[in-house]
Amino acid sequence: MKPEVFAVVMATGIVSISALDHGYGVISWPLAVLAALGLPVLMYLAATRWRSFDLRSIDTIVGLFTYVAACAVVAARFAEHGPALSILGAMALAGWMALIPTLLVRMRQLGPTGLRDRARGTWELASVGTSGVSMIFMAEGIMFWAFAFWVAALALYCLMTALIAWRALGDREVRRNVPADHWILMGGAAIATLAGERIFVELPPGPAAEAVRVLTVVTFIVATVQIVPLALASWRQILDWPAVFPLGMYSVAGYGLAFETGWHALSVVSLGFFWIAFAAWLAVVGVLAGRVIRLTSKHGLRPE
């Protein structure tokens, strides 16, 4: 069991939110239920296998940020239910507070070159989880901490992206075979856009609101310009959970930005990416189901 297993809930939850945005309740609600039920199941499985995680590894630490993001996504999906939002928000914040100090200590121990040699797309999960906590504070109406976590998410995104780019520049193999987790670079920018949108809507008109608005447009552009290169370099890897979540998040961010900016063409783009994300979700589920069937059949044919 990998630390980043909660990516399943992240992907399912965000596709559910995108479906709800576009009025497809018949798709949204089953996915929402799957995400809500899957979260405690994975929490139990992770708890029973906790000792198998190498907590000295920075990859394990950043992988566990999928738990923070999963709690935030499910909280966002059920935000209209106050108790669910509060409970899931507390779970996400507690996870973040437990992980971020460990991450910063480990990064300091590795140093610049050690970080460069290990940097990978999953490291953006630290930024994704931080943006998720920002949105929870925003839903609770706590503007100060929503803004503080959003700024922290942007800082983490810039830092991790710089490290990943540094490694790619010096490692030809990384440039040649782009792994699926590099899709999270796009997802990190998209969720930062969504968090920024929520903050902008609540701010009074003025320089601060305009600065937030500009930054949300910038992060959306950053997410957008990565789509084609990622699709060309790692289109085979799209059938994996690390790719499904960014596609769904881009759809949700585009939908929100359409109302923030008045660029209603983005609603059409958002709808297109919803169907892409939903198709990718179905394909990944199909692949996993096929593996389970093959393993079950193989086990059943073994002699007693």
Stockholm file with secondary structure:
# STOCKHOLM 1.0

chainA/1-304         MKPEVFAVVMATGIVSISALDHGYGVISWPLAVLAALGLPVLMYLAATRWRSFDLRSIDTIVGLFTYVAACAVVAARFAEHGPALSILGAMALAGWMALIPTLLVRMRQLGPTGLRDRARGTWELASVGTSGVSMIFMAEGIMFWAFAFWVAALALYCLMTALIAWRALGDREVRRNVPADHWILMGGAAIATLAGERIFVELPPGPAAEAVRVLTVVTFIVATVQIVPLALASWRQILDWPAVFPLGMYSVAGYGLAFETGWHALSVVSLGFFWIAFAAWLAVVGVLAGRVIRLTSKHGLRPE
#=GR chainA/1-304 SS CCGGGGHHHHHHHHHHHHHHHTTCHHHHHHHHHHHHHHHHHHHHHHHHTGGGSCTTSHHHHHHTHHHHHHHHHHHHHTTTSHHHHHHHHHHHHHHHHHHHHHHHHHHHHHHHHHHHHHCCGGGGHHHHHHHHHHHHHHHTTCHHHHHHHHHHHHHHHHHHHHHHHHHHHHCHHHHHSCCGGGHHHHHHHHHHHHHHHHHHHHSCSSHHHHHHHHHHHHHHHHHHHHHHHHHHHHGGGGSSHHHHHHHHHHHHHHHHHHHHHCCTHHHHHHHHHHHHHHHHHHHHHHHHHHHHHHHHHHHHHSCC
#=GC SS_cons         CCGGGGHHHHHHHHHHHHHHHTTCHHHHHHHHHHHHHHHHHHHHHHHHTGGGSCTTSHHHHHHTHHHHHHHHHHHHHTTTSHHHHHHHHHHHHHHHHHHHHHHHHHHHHHHHHHHHHHCCGGGGHHHHHHHHHHHHHHHTTCHHHHHHHHHHHHHHHHHHHHHHHHHHHHCHHHHHSCCGGGHHHHHHHHHHHHHHHHHHHHSCSSHHHHHHHHHHHHHHHHHHHHHHHHHHHHGGGGSSHHHHHHHHHHHHHHHHHHHHHCCTHHHHHHHHHHHHHHHHHHHHHHHHHHHHHHHHHHHHHSCC
//
